[in-house]
Amino acid sequence: MKAWLFAGQGAQRAGMGEELFDRFPEYVAAADRVLGESVRALCLDDPDGRLNRTRWTQPALYVVNALACAEALAEGPGPDVLAGHSLGEYNALLAAGCFDFETGLRIVRRRGELMGEADGGAMLAVVGLAPDAVRALLDRCGAADVDLANLNTATQVVVSGPAGAMEAVRAAVRATPGARCVPLAASGAFHSRHMRPAQERFAVFLSTVEFRPPRIPVIANVTGRPYPADGVPDLLARQIAAPVRWHETLRELVRRGVTEAREFGPRPVLRPMWESVLAETQTVPEPAPESRPAPAPGPPPAP
């Protein structure tokens, strides 16, 4: 079986999509209409450094991922299953037929606006510790308002919370043998409890959008399980404030028989995670579905 994986925010770079814009002029024209500016100029010229600001990063990356996916579909058969990391999940849902290109871009534009308004937060990647060890570290350093945001692999976790709390977290990680940390270029505490106001506003926006059931299974960030036919808007709203269960997602792909994964994105950020999960599942048996623990519940749906 074959999976297609779509990268999220953090994979962007100036110059991305250069080889794709001329091939898909209809997509580019639609993107320009939705964004009210040239997506080609945004990606290639990066005016005023906007490409690294959430409000512009997300729609630009969605467009480039979508063009790369369209190119792949023109060249050969599609995948058996799809997944995307955070923002990349929108490209997975597009490839699964849940909405058209322009509708997806309008959704992503609104998501980027809401997440871009969340100032005062920070994110930190912790490498070398399992999630339980990171939780214990947060307890020890008194970072009660910091959450686990991305559960990327067995030993790579991103934490998210107020910027002022991160110095204590960094110091605690540096004092832990075998662990290191990398600050991420994020303006907000994404995928944490601090994003729930944005989640509620986004849920209201999503209630105005019509979604179709996925034609191809898409593994959801919030649950690490396939999207249900009628669960797209609820899970997309919850995703903003819930942790990205990427490690569970990749293990679910392995459990479903995926042996080949193709990454879409300007930088190769997901492939190393896939390879690490393949290596661990070759040495540790995957539990049967009925014996796997249920994922922790996400925040309640917005009214």
Residue, then its C-alpha position, 0 to 999 in steps of 0.5 A: m500500500k502507498a501513502w501520500l504525506f503532506a508537510g505543514q507549517g515550517a516546511q515553507r521556503a522562499g522559491m517554493g513552487e517555482e517549477l509548478f506555477d506555469r504548469f497549473p495556471e488555472y490553480v494560480a489564477a484561483a489562488d490570486r482571486v482568493l488571496g487578493e494578491s499574487v501567490r507566485a510573488l508571495c512564494l518566489d519573492d517573499p515580500d516583506g518576509r511575509l512567507n514566515r508569518t502564519r497568516w501568509t504561510q498557511p495559504a502559500l504552503y497549501v497552494v504549493n502542496a496542492l500543485a505538487c499533488a496535482e502534478a503527481l496525479a497527472e503522472g500516475p495513480g493516486p495513493d491508498v491512504l492520506a495524511g498531513h501534518s497540521l496544515g498539511e491535513y488540508n491538502a490530504l482532505l483536498a486529495a480525498g475529495c472533501f472540498d475543491f481547491e478554491t474552497g480549501l484555500r478559503i478555509v486555510r486563509r481563514r485558519g491562517e488569519l485566526m492563528g496569526e492573531a494568537d500572539g504571545g505564544a511559543m513552541l519548542a521541539v524536544v528531542g531525545l525524550a518520550p512524551d511521558a518524560v516530557r510531561a514529567l519534565l514540565d511538571r518538574c519545572g513548573a510549566a503548568d501552562v505548557d502543553l504537548a503540541n506535536l507528538n511527532t515520533a517516539t522521541q520527538v515532541v513539540v511543546s507549546g505555551p506562553a513565551g514567558a514559560m519557555e525559558a524554564v522549559r529550555a533550561a530543564v531540557r538542557a539539564t536532562p542527559g540525552a535531551r536537546c531542544v530547538p525553538l520553533a519559529a511560531s508566533g503563537a502557542f499552536h495546538s494547545r489549550h491557548m488556541r481554544p478561542a481561535q478554535e471556537r471562531f474557526a468552528v463557526f466559520l466551518s459551519t458555513v462550508e459544505f464538506r464531502p466524505p473522504r473518497i480515500p482514507v485520511i488519518a486525522n491529526v486529532t485521533g490518529r485514526p481515519y476521518p469518519a464520513d461526517g466528522v470533517p468540520d468537527l475534527l478540523a476545528r479541534q485540530i487547532a487546539a489539540p495535539v498533532r498525534w503524528h506518531e500514532t498516525l504513522r503507526e496507523l499507516v504501518r498497521r494498515g499495510v503501508t510500505e511506501a510513503r511519498e512526501f509533498g512539501p518544500r522541505p523533507v521534514l516528514r520522511p525521517m519521521w516515517e523512516s523512524v516509525l518503520a524502524e521501530t515497528q520492525t522491532v516492536p510488534e504493533p498491538a492489535p486494534e482492539s488492544r490499543p489504548a483510546p486517544a485522549p479526548g480533545p477539547p469539546p466542540a465549539p457551540 
